[in-house]
Amino acid sequence: MSHEVAVQEHAGLVDVAVVGAGPCGLAAAIAARRAGLSAMLFDRGCLVSGIAGYPTYMTFFSTAERLEIGGVPFVVASDKPTRRDALAYYRAVATLYDLDVRQYETVESLRAVRVDPRPGQVEPVRAARWLIASRTRHGVARETAAHAVVMATGYFGRPNHLGVPGEDLPHVRHGYTEGHGAWRQDVVVIGGANSAVDAALELQHAGARVTLVHFAESVDANVKPWVRPHIEGRLRDGSIAARFGTRVQRIGPGVVELATPQGPETLPADQVYVMTGYLPETGLLASAGVPVDPESGIPSHDPLTMATPVPGVYLAGVIASGNQANRIFIENGRDHGDAIVAHLTR
């Protein structure tokens, strides 16, 4: 960065600031703490807000042991944990390690700095290099200085929009939680991967009249193997309708206009679920000087250390995979914190 700013007053002074309090962010903070470094986490939502936003009755694809962080066993009664199991587990881990998690506090900017501690203030292990400007949900502005910043902002910050008229109407949702409110409603689910298939099945079970719309010729090949027979059965018996090889042209009040292989078609739609995935948020990284590939969305970094070309800025979790979110999950992103701390303390 080209300018340094001397800062005399600041809300906090830590060795490692982690932006994002998901599982990979928590794992990074724990790795820092284990190495004797101080750590603070920021999240614009709640603890593990991405998981909190999952469908209410979701079951993970991974087994519990693959979701463990900080050496804390994740014990569940069934083969695979549920959303509720995971929320309880990560709350327990954060409590066990007494992590400093600033929930509902949005990081607005990062600036390169030189920080002079206030009289009597305990200095961090390493000199601060970054000033994090954040704001609470109540509008309180704060500044925190840190030697290193770990960007662990996850995958659910920015929906992958269709880019069609009407996508911003109030009956259109990017994401799905629970189907009760769709009882006896005409519902269009757009997408063909796991999230779209799960939503379609739950909505139909809740009594909605569901049509699945997907640009491909069938649901995706990576649909969970224990779910595939259910969606194929519903499509076969007609309890869930489908329009494959189809693109959405426009969403209007109570309708979705399609371009199908047979020509234009208009579907009734009291509710629309756009389940087309998300894109990583890289604005903060770019503002800190980290190059982001415009095609892949991958921020420049060393995959062995997770260090970016900008000193003191690291990546953890799915943000390192750019637009290919299926490359990094909790089970491999949870190790990023150890790599980061090893690089910091070398």
C-alpha positions as CSV (number, residue, x, y, z in Angstrom):
1,M,0.0,0.0,0.0
2,S,1.2,3.5,-0.8
3,H,0.3,5.4,2.5
4,E,0.7,4.7,6.2
5,V,-1.5,6.4,8.7
6,A,-0.5,6.8,12.4
7,V,-3.5,5.9,14.6
8,Q,-3.6,7.0,18.2
9,E,-7.1,5.9,19.2
10,H,-8.6,2.5,18.3
11,A,-11.1,0.1,19.8
12,G,-8.8,-2.9,19.8
13,L,-5.3,-4.1,19.0
14,V,-4.9,-7.7,18.1
15,D,-2.5,-10.0,16.3
16,V,-5.1,-11.6,14.0
17,A,-8.4,-10.1,12.8
18,V,-10.6,-12.6,11.1
19,V,-13.4,-11.3,8.8
20,G,-16.1,-14.0,8.8
21,A,-17.1,-16.2,11.8
22,G,-18.0,-19.3,9.8
23,P,-16.3,-22.7,10.6
24,C,-13.1,-21.8,8.6
25,G,-12.9,-18.4,10.3
26,L,-13.4,-19.9,13.7
27,A,-10.7,-22.5,12.9
28,A,-8.3,-19.7,11.9
29,A,-8.9,-17.9,15.2
30,I,-8.4,-21.0,17.2
31,A,-5.1,-21.7,15.4
32,A,-4.0,-18.2,16.3
33,R,-4.9,-18.6,19.9
34,R,-3.1,-22.0,20.1
35,A,0.0,-20.3,18.8
36,G,-0.2,-17.6,21.5
37,L,-1.6,-14.9,19.3
38,S,-4.6,-12.8,20.1
39,A,-7.5,-13.0,17.7
40,M,-10.8,-11.2,17.0
41,L,-13.6,-12.2,14.6
42,F,-16.1,-10.0,12.8
43,D,-19.3,-11.1,11.1
44,R,-22.1,-9.0,9.7
45,G,-24.5,-11.7,10.8
46,C,-24.5,-14.2,13.7
47,L,-22.0,-16.9,14.5
48,V,-21.7,-19.3,11.5
49,S,-24.4,-17.3,9.8
50,G,-24.1,-19.2,6.5
51,I,-25.2,-22.4,8.3
52,A,-27.9,-20.5,10.2
53,G,-29.3,-19.6,6.8
54,Y,-29.5,-23.2,5.6
55,P,-32.9,-24.9,5.2
56,T,-34.3,-25.5,8.6
57,Y,-34.3,-29.3,8.3
58,M,-31.1,-29.7,6.3
59,T,-28.8,-32.7,6.7
60,F,-25.1,-32.3,5.8
61,F,-23.5,-34.3,3.1
62,S,-20.3,-34.7,5.2
63,T,-20.0,-36.8,8.3
64,A,-19.6,-35.1,11.7
65,E,-15.9,-35.7,12.0
66,R,-15.2,-33.9,8.8
67,L,-16.8,-30.7,10.2
68,E,-14.8,-30.7,13.4
69,I,-12.5,-27.8,14.3
70,G,-10.1,-27.0,17.1
71,G,-9.7,-30.7,18.0
72,V,-13.2,-30.7,19.6
73,P,-15.2,-33.9,18.8
74,F,-18.5,-33.5,17.0
75,V,-20.7,-36.3,18.3
76,V,-24.1,-36.9,16.8
77,A,-26.5,-39.8,17.1
78,S,-27.1,-40.3,13.3
79,D,-24.7,-40.9,10.4
80,K,-24.7,-37.3,9.3
81,P,-25.3,-34.1,11.3
82,T,-28.2,-31.7,10.8
83,R,-28.1,-28.0,10.6
84,R,-29.3,-27.8,14.2
85,D,-26.5,-30.2,15.3
86,A,-23.9,-28.0,13.6
87,L,-25.2,-24.7,15.1
88,A,-25.0,-26.2,18.6
89,Y,-21.5,-27.6,17.9
90,Y,-20.0,-24.4,16.6
91,R,-21.5,-22.4,19.5
92,A,-20.0,-24.9,21.9
93,V,-16.5,-24.6,20.2
94,A,-16.6,-20.8,20.3
95,T,-17.6,-20.9,23.9
96,L,-14.9,-23.5,24.8
97,Y,-12.1,-21.3,23.3
98,D,-13.7,-18.1,24.6
99,L,-13.4,-16.6,21.1
100,D,-14.0,-12.8,20.7
101,V,-16.7,-12.8,18.1
102,R,-18.1,-9.4,17.0
103,Q,-21.5,-10.5,15.7
104,Y,-23.6,-8.2,13.5
105,E,-20.6,-6.0,12.9
106,T,-19.8,-5.3,9.3
107,V,-16.2,-4.6,8.2
108,E,-16.4,-1.6,5.9
109,S,-12.7,-1.0,5.0
110,L,-9.1,-2.1,5.5
111,R,-6.2,0.4,5.6
112,A,-2.5,-0.1,5.9
113,V,-1.4,1.6,9.2
114,R,1.2,2.0,11.8
115,V,-0.3,1.9,15.3
116,D,1.0,3.4,18.4
117,P,-0.5,1.7,21.5
118,R,-2.1,3.9,24.1
119,P,-0.3,4.2,27.5
120,G,-0.7,1.1,29.5
121,Q,-2.2,-0.9,26.7
122,V,-0.8,-4.4,26.2
123,E,0.8,-4.7,22.8
124,P,0.1,-7.6,20.6
125,V,2.8,-10.2,19.8
126,R,3.5,-8.5,16.5
127,A,3.2,-4.9,15.3
128,A,-0.1,-3.8,13.7
129,R,-0.2,-3.3,10.0
130,W,-3.9,-3.0,9.3
131,L,-6.7,-0.8,10.5
132,I,-10.2,-2.4,10.3
133,A,-13.1,0.0,10.2
134,S,-16.3,-1.7,11.2
135,R,-19.9,-0.7,12.1
136,T,-22.3,-2.5,14.4
137,R,-26.0,-3.1,13.4
138,H,-26.8,-0.2,15.8
139,G,-24.7,2.2,13.7
140,V,-21.7,2.4,16.1
141,A,-18.4,2.8,14.2
142,R,-15.3,1.1,15.5
143,E,-11.7,0.8,14.5
144,T,-9.5,-2.2,15.3
145,A,-5.8,-2.5,14.5
146,A,-4.3,-5.9,13.6
147,H,-1.0,-7.3,12.5
148,A,-2.7,-9.7,10.1
149,V,-6.2,-10.0,8.5
150,V,-7.7,-13.3,7.5
151,M,-10.5,-13.0,5.0
152,A,-12.9,-15.9,5.7
153,T,-16.1,-14.3,4.3
154,G,-17.5,-17.6,2.9
155,Y,-19.9,-18.1,0.1
156,F,-23.3,-16.7,0.9
157,G,-22.7,-13.0,0.7
158,R,-23.7,-12.3,-2.9
159,P,-26.4,-14.3,-4.8
160,N,-25.6,-15.3,-8.3
161,H,-28.4,-13.3,-10.0
162,L,-30.2,-14.4,-13.1
163,G,-30.1,-10.8,-14.4
164,V,-33.7,-10.8,-15.6
165,P,-36.4,-8.2,-15.1
166,G,-38.4,-8.7,-11.9
167,E,-35.8,-10.6,-10.0
168,D,-36.0,-8.0,-7.2
169,L,-39.8,-8.4,-6.7
170,P,-40.9,-9.1,-3.1
171,H,-42.1,-12.7,-3.8
172,V,-38.6,-13.7,-5.2
173,R,-36.1,-15.2,-2.8
174,H,-32.5,-16.1,-3.2
175,G,-32.2,-19.0,-0.8
176,Y,-34.7,-21.2,1.0
177,T,-35.3,-22.0,4.7
178,E,-38.7,-23.6,5.2
179,G,-41.8,-24.5,3.2
180,H,-44.8,-24.0,5.4
181,G,-45.7,-20.6,3.9
182,A,-45.9,-22.1,0.5
183,W,-48.9,-24.4,1.3
184,R,-51.3,-24.4,-1.7
185,Q,-49.2,-21.9,-3.5
186,D,-47.8,-22.0,-7.1
187,V,-44.1,-22.1,-6.6
188,V,-41.3,-21.9,-9.2
189,V,-37.8,-23.2,-8.1
190,I,-35.0,-22.1,-10.4
191,G,-31.9,-24.3,-10.5
192,G,-30.9,-27.9,-10.6
193,A,-28.2,-28.5,-8.0
194,N,-28.6,-29.7,-4.4
195,S,-30.1,-26.5,-3.0
196,A,-32.8,-26.3,-5.7
197,V,-33.6,-30.0,-5.5
198,D,-33.9,-29.9,-1.6
199,A,-36.1,-26.9,-1.8
200,A,-38.4,-28.4,-4.5
201,L,-38.8,-31.6,-2.4
202,E,-39.5,-29.8,0.8
203,L,-41.9,-27.3,-0.8
204,Q,-43.9,-30.1,-2.5
205,H,-44.0,-32.0,0.8
206,A,-45.4,-28.8,2.5
207,G,-48.3,-28.8,0.0
208,A,-47.0,-26.4,-2.7
209,R,-47.5,-26.8,-6.4
210,V,-43.9,-26.9,-7.5
211,T,-42.3,-26.4,-10.9
212,L,-38.5,-26.9,-11.2
213,V,-36.9,-24.8,-13.9
214,H,-33.3,-25.6,-15.1
215,F,-31.2,-24.6,-18.1
216,A,-29.7,-28.1,-18.3
217,E,-31.5,-31.3,-19.5
218,S,-31.7,-32.9,-16.1
219,V,-30.9,-32.2,-12.4
220,D,-27.2,-31.9,-11.8
221,A,-25.0,-35.0,-11.5
222,N,-23.7,-34.0,-8.1
223,V,-27.2,-34.2,-6.4
224,K,-26.8,-36.1,-3.2
225,P,-27.1,-39.8,-3.8
226,W,-29.8,-40.4,-1.1
227,V,-31.8,-37.5,-2.5
228,R,-31.6,-38.3,-6.2
229,P,-34.2,-41.2,-6.1
230,H,-36.7,-38.9,-4.4
231,I,-36.5,-36.1,-6.9
232,E,-36.5,-38.5,-9.8
233,G,-39.6,-40.2,-8.4
234,R,-41.4,-36.9,-7.9
235,L,-40.6,-35.8,-11.5
236,R,-41.6,-39.2,-12.8
237,D,-45.0,-39.2,-11.1
238,G,-45.6,-35.5,-11.9
239,S,-46.0,-34.4,-8.3
240,I,-43.2,-32.0,-9.1
241,A,-43.3,-30.5,-12.6
242,A,-40.1,-29.6,-14.5
243,R,-39.0,-27.5,-17.4
244,F,-35.5,-28.6,-18.4
245,G,-33.5,-26.9,-21.1
246,T,-35.3,-23.8,-20.2
247,R,-34.3,-20.2,-19.4
248,V,-36.1,-17.6,-17.4
249,Q,-36.8,-14.4,-19.4
250,R,-38.8,-12.4,-16.9
251,I,-40.4,-12.5,-13.5
252,G,-43.6,-10.6,-13.1
253,P,-46.3,-10.3,-10.3
254,G,-47.6,-13.8,-10.0
255,V,-45.9,-15.2,-13.2
256,V,-42.6,-16.4,-14.5
257,E,-42.0,-16.1,-18.3
258,L,-39.8,-18.8,-19.8
259,A,-38.0,-19.7,-23.0
260,T,-38.5,-23.5,-23.4
261,P,-37.4,-25.8,-26.1
262,Q,-41.0,-25.7,-27.3
263,G,-41.2,-22.0,-27.3
264,P,-42.3,-19.2,-24.8
265,E,-44.3,-20.3,-21.7
266,T,-45.7,-18.4,-18.8
267,L,-46.0,-20.2,-15.4
268,P,-48.1,-19.0,-12.4
269,A,-45.9,-18.2,-9.5
270,D,-47.0,-17.0,-6.1
271,Q,-43.4,-17.6,-4.9
272,V,-40.1,-17.9,-6.8
273,Y,-36.9,-19.4,-5.3
274,V,-33.8,-18.5,-7.3
275,M,-31.4,-21.3,-6.2
276,T,-28.5,-20.6,-8.6
277,G,-25.7,-20.3,-6.1
278,Y,-23.7,-17.5,-4.8
279,L,-20.5,-15.5,-5.7
280,P,-17.7,-14.6,-3.3
281,E,-17.4,-11.1,-2.0
282,T,-14.0,-9.8,-2.9
283,G,-14.5,-6.1,-2.6
284,L,-12.6,-5.7,0.7
285,L,-9.7,-7.8,-0.7
286,A,-9.5,-5.6,-3.9
287,S,-9.6,-2.4,-1.8
288,A,-6.6,-3.8,0.2
289,G,-4.7,-4.3,-3.0
290,V,-5.2,-8.0,-3.5
291,P,-5.5,-9.0,-7.2
292,V,-8.6,-11.0,-8.1
293,D,-8.8,-12.9,-11.3
294,P,-11.7,-11.5,-13.3
295,E,-12.6,-14.8,-14.9
296,S,-12.3,-17.3,-12.0
297,G,-12.9,-14.8,-9.2
298,I,-10.0,-16.4,-7.3
299,P,-7.9,-13.9,-5.2
300,S,-4.2,-14.2,-5.8
301,H,-2.7,-16.3,-3.0
302,D,-0.2,-19.0,-2.2
303,P,-2.2,-22.2,-1.5
304,L,0.5,-23.6,0.8
305,T,0.4,-20.6,3.2
306,M,-2.9,-18.9,2.1
307,A,-0.9,-15.6,2.0
308,T,-1.9,-13.1,-0.6
309,P,0.7,-10.8,-2.3
310,V,-0.3,-8.1,0.1
311,P,1.7,-8.5,3.4
312,G,-0.5,-9.5,6.3
313,V,-3.6,-10.4,4.3
314,Y,-4.6,-14.1,4.1
315,L,-7.5,-16.2,2.9
316,A,-9.4,-19.0,4.7
317,G,-12.2,-21.1,3.4
318,V,-14.2,-21.0,0.3
319,I,-13.3,-17.5,-0.7
320,A,-10.0,-18.9,-1.9
321,S,-11.8,-20.9,-4.6
322,G,-13.4,-17.9,-6.3
323,N,-16.5,-18.8,-8.4
324,Q,-15.8,-22.6,-8.0
325,A,-17.3,-23.0,-4.6
326,N,-17.4,-26.8,-4.9
327,R,-13.6,-26.9,-4.5
328,I,-13.4,-25.9,-0.9
329,F,-15.6,-27.1,1.9
330,I,-15.4,-27.1,5.7
331,E,-13.4,-30.3,5.7
332,N,-10.5,-28.8,3.7
333,G,-10.9,-25.1,4.5
334,R,-10.6,-25.8,8.2
335,D,-6.9,-26.5,7.8
336,H,-6.2,-23.0,6.3
337,G,-5.8,-21.5,9.7
338,D,-2.9,-23.8,10.6
339,A,-1.2,-22.9,7.4
340,I,-1.7,-19.1,8.0
341,V,-0.4,-19.2,11.6
342,A,2.6,-21.3,10.5
343,H,3.4,-18.6,8.0
344,L,2.8,-15.8,10.5
345,T,5.0,-17.3,13.2
346,R,7.9,-18.6,11.0
